[in-house]
Amino acid sequence: MSDLRSTIEKPKKRRIQSAAIILGLLLLYIWGFGGIDYSGITKNAWVITGAIMDGFLNPDWSYVYRPGEVDLISNLLETFAIALVGISLSVVLSFPIAFWAARNLSVKRIVSGSGKSFLSFFRTFPDMVMALLFIAIVGPGPYAGMLALGFSAIGMLGKLYAEEIESIDPGPAEALVAAGANKLQILWFAVVPQVLPGFISATLYRFEINMRSASTLGVVAAGGIGTPLLFAIQGRSWDRVGIILIGLVVFVLIIDLISSALRKKVV
């Protein structure tokens, strides 16, 4: 009898829990939308929208390449360089931290826990905030953008690297321990070969994110294509805005396709 009663009560508890979760989410959405100050569409919104669309349809093709001057290609290459150097710095810094944060390589949980807390600290800073900090330290320009992307990606890459290390097969490491290998040999011959494909895949994925972030860092004077884009928007040069956005979309799409193809080969 008691078993039958508990069997009946379990679905009731689940329904109550589900209803409470749904109600909580509904109230959260109502609270969130209630905080939005919507004052309607401005009178000149359609005029500006039409001007932007006209800029897309009639872009300033002369800005694509101008020898001896700043042009679209040079700005895109600068954006690519910021993303590339930034990811290189992230890999160098994230690699040892990942081994520190990996639970299966630590004797005590507090050691790996401190490493994970260190990575969580870096994940709290958005790229734009990190760029503002480095602009204050080293001044405006691509150098600040590169440092911002390099340090802001430590949290994400370190976490992905640590998870990859935690999922390795312990068999090869145990075999090397039985053969008398030291810790460095175990890491190099048993751990690194297993995690390397996952590390490369995570690095390429983060590089795609870096490309998108590098294109917006120029808004805060951290170099890249964002600076001329901001100036073009402020000057209402919609044909210049159009060609910059077209070039940015094409360039990022090419990078994504190349990165995706490399990840498929690696994994």
C-alpha positions in Angstrom: 0.0 0.0 0.0 2.8 2.4 0.9 4.6 1.5 -2.3 1.5 2.3 -4.3 1.1 5.6 -2.5 4.7 6.6 -3.2 4.3 5.7 -6.8 1.3 8.0 -7.1 3.0 10.8 -5.2 6.1 10.9 -7.4 4.4 12.1 -10.6 2.6 14.7 -8.5 5.9 16.0 -7.2 7.4 16.1 -10.7 4.3 18.0 -12.0 4.6 20.5 -9.1 8.3 21.0 -9.7 7.8 21.4 -13.4 5.0 24.0 -12.8 7.2 25.9 -10.3 10.1 26.0 -12.8 7.8 27.2 -15.6 6.2 29.8 -13.4 9.6 31.0 -12.2 10.9 31.3 -15.8 7.7 33.1 -16.9 8.0 35.6 -14.0 11.7 36.1 -14.9 10.8 36.9 -18.5 8.1 39.3 -17.5 10.5 41.1 -15.1 13.1 41.2 -17.9 10.8 42.6 -20.6 9.2 45.0 -18.0 12.6 46.7 -17.6 12.8 47.6 -21.3 12.1 51.2 -21.9 10.4 51.1 -25.3 9.5 54.5 -26.6 8.6 53.5 -30.2 10.3 53.9 -33.6 11.8 57.4 -34.3 10.5 59.5 -37.2 13.6 59.2 -39.2 14.2 55.5 -38.6 12.9 54.5 -42.1 15.0 57.2 -43.8 18.2 56.0 -42.1 17.3 52.4 -42.9 16.8 53.3 -46.5 20.2 55.1 -46.5 21.9 52.0 -45.0 20.3 49.7 -47.5 21.4 52.0 -50.3 24.9 51.8 -49.0 24.8 48.1 -49.2 23.5 48.1 -52.7 25.9 50.8 -53.8 29.1 50.2 -51.7 32.3 52.3 -52.1 34.4 49.9 -54.1 37.2 52.4 -54.3 37.9 51.8 -50.6 38.8 48.1 -51.2 42.4 48.8 -52.3 44.2 52.1 -52.2 48.0 51.8 -52.6 49.8 53.8 -50.0 46.6 54.6 -48.0 44.5 53.0 -45.4 42.0 50.7 -47.2 39.7 47.8 -46.5 42.3 45.1 -47.2 44.8 46.6 -44.9 42.2 46.9 -42.1 41.1 43.3 -42.6 44.6 42.1 -42.4 45.2 44.1 -39.3 42.1 42.5 -37.8 43.4 39.0 -38.8 46.8 39.8 -37.2 45.1 40.9 -33.9 43.1 37.7 -33.8 46.1 35.5 -34.7 48.5 36.9 -32.3 45.9 37.0 -29.6 45.1 33.3 -30.0 48.8 32.5 -30.0 49.2 34.3 -26.7 46.1 32.5 -25.3 47.5 29.0 -26.2 50.8 29.7 -24.6 49.2 30.9 -21.3 46.3 28.4 -21.3 48.4 25.2 -21.9 50.1 25.0 -18.4 47.0 26.4 -16.6 44.9 23.5 -18.1 47.1 20.9 -16.6 46.9 22.8 -13.3 43.0 22.8 -13.5 42.6 19.1 -14.6 41.1 17.1 -11.8 42.7 13.8 -12.8 46.2 15.2 -12.7 46.0 16.7 -9.2 46.6 14.7 -6.0 44.2 17.0 -4.1 40.9 18.4 -5.4 41.8 21.8 -3.9 44.7 22.1 -6.4 42.5 21.6 -9.5 39.8 23.7 -7.9 42.1 26.6 -7.6 43.0 26.3 -11.2 39.4 26.2 -12.3 38.7 29.3 -10.1 41.5 31.0 -11.8 40.0 30.2 -15.2 36.6 31.3 -14.1 38.0 34.7 -13.1 39.2 35.3 -16.6 35.9 34.2 -18.1 34.1 37.0 -16.2 35.7 39.7 -18.4 34.1 40.4 -21.8 36.5 41.2 -24.6 35.4 44.8 -24.8 36.1 45.4 -21.0 39.5 43.7 -21.4 40.3 46.0 -24.3 39.4 49.1 -22.3 41.7 47.9 -19.5 44.7 47.3 -21.9 44.0 50.6 -23.7 44.5 52.3 -20.3 47.7 50.3 -19.7 49.5 50.4 -23.1 47.5 53.0 -25.0 45.1 52.7 -28.0 46.0 50.6 -31.0 46.3 47.0 -32.2 48.7 46.1 -29.4 46.0 46.7 -26.9 43.5 44.6 -29.0 46.0 41.7 -29.2 46.5 41.7 -25.5 42.8 41.9 -24.8 42.0 38.9 -27.0 45.0 37.0 -25.7 44.0 37.3 -22.0 40.2 37.2 -22.4 40.5 33.8 -24.2 42.5 32.2 -21.4 39.4 31.3 -19.4 37.6 29.6 -22.3 40.6 27.8 -23.8 41.9 26.7 -20.4 38.5 25.2 -19.5 38.2 23.4 -22.8 41.8 22.1 -22.5 41.2 20.9 -18.9 38.1 19.1 -19.9 40.0 17.4 -22.7 42.7 16.3 -20.2 40.1 14.9 -17.8 38.6 12.7 -20.5 41.8 10.9 -21.4 42.3 7.2 -21.2 44.5 6.5 -18.1 45.8 3.3 -19.5 48.9 4.7 -21.3 49.9 6.7 -18.3 49.6 3.7 -16.0 51.8 1.7 -18.3 54.5 4.3 -18.3 54.3 4.6 -14.5 54.8 0.8 -14.3 57.8 1.2 -16.6 59.4 3.7 -14.2 58.7 6.9 -16.3 58.8 10.3 -14.5 56.0 12.8 -14.5 57.3 14.8 -17.4 57.6 11.7 -19.6 54.1 10.6 -18.6 52.7 14.0 -19.7 54.7 14.1 -22.9 54.2 10.6 -24.1 50.8 9.6 -22.5 48.8 12.7 -22.0 49.8 15.2 -24.8 49.2 12.7 -27.7 45.7 12.1 -26.5 44.7 15.7 -25.9 46.4 17.3 -28.9 43.6 16.9 -31.4 41.1 18.3 -29.0 43.4 21.2 -28.2 43.7 22.0 -31.9 40.0 21.9 -32.4 39.3 24.1 -29.4 42.0 26.6 -30.5 40.5 26.8 -34.0 37.1 27.4 -32.6 38.3 30.2 -30.3 40.2 31.7 -33.3 36.9 32.1 -35.1 35.5 33.9 -32.1 38.6 36.1 -32.0 38.0 37.1 -35.6 34.5 38.4 -34.7 35.7 40.1 -31.5 38.7 41.7 -33.3 36.3 43.3 -35.8 34.5 45.2 -33.0 37.5 46.1 -30.8 38.2 49.1 -33.0 35.0 50.8 -31.6 37.1 51.4 -28.4 40.3 52.3 -30.3 41.9 48.8 -30.0 42.7 48.5 -33.7 41.1 46.5 -36.5 38.3 47.1 -38.9 36.0 48.5 -36.2 37.7 51.9 -36.2 37.0 52.9 -39.8 33.5 51.3 -39.5 32.8 53.5 -36.5 34.0 56.6 -38.3 32.0 55.8 -41.4 28.8 55.3 -39.3 29.4 58.6 -37.4 30.0 60.4 -40.7 26.9 58.7 -42.2 29.0 57.5 -45.1 26.7 54.5 -45.8 28.5 53.5 -49.0 31.7 53.1 -46.9 29.8 51.3 -44.2 28.4 48.9 -46.8 31.7 48.0 -48.3 33.3 47.5 -44.9 30.5 45.2 -43.7 30.5 43.2 -47.0 34.3 42.8 -46.7 34.0 41.8 -43.1 31.3 39.2 -43.8 33.2 37.7 -46.7 36.5 37.6 -44.7 35.0 36.0 -41.6 33.1 33.5 -43.7 36.3 32.4 -45.4 38.1 32.1 -42.1 35.2 30.0 -40.7 35.2 27.7 -43.7 38.9 27.1 -43.5 38.8 26.6 -39.7 35.8 24.2 -39.9 37.7 22.1 -42.6 40.8 21.9 -40.4 38.8 20.9 -37.4 37.1 18.1 -39.4 40.6 16.8 -40.4 42.0 17.0 -36.9 39.1 15.4 -35.0 
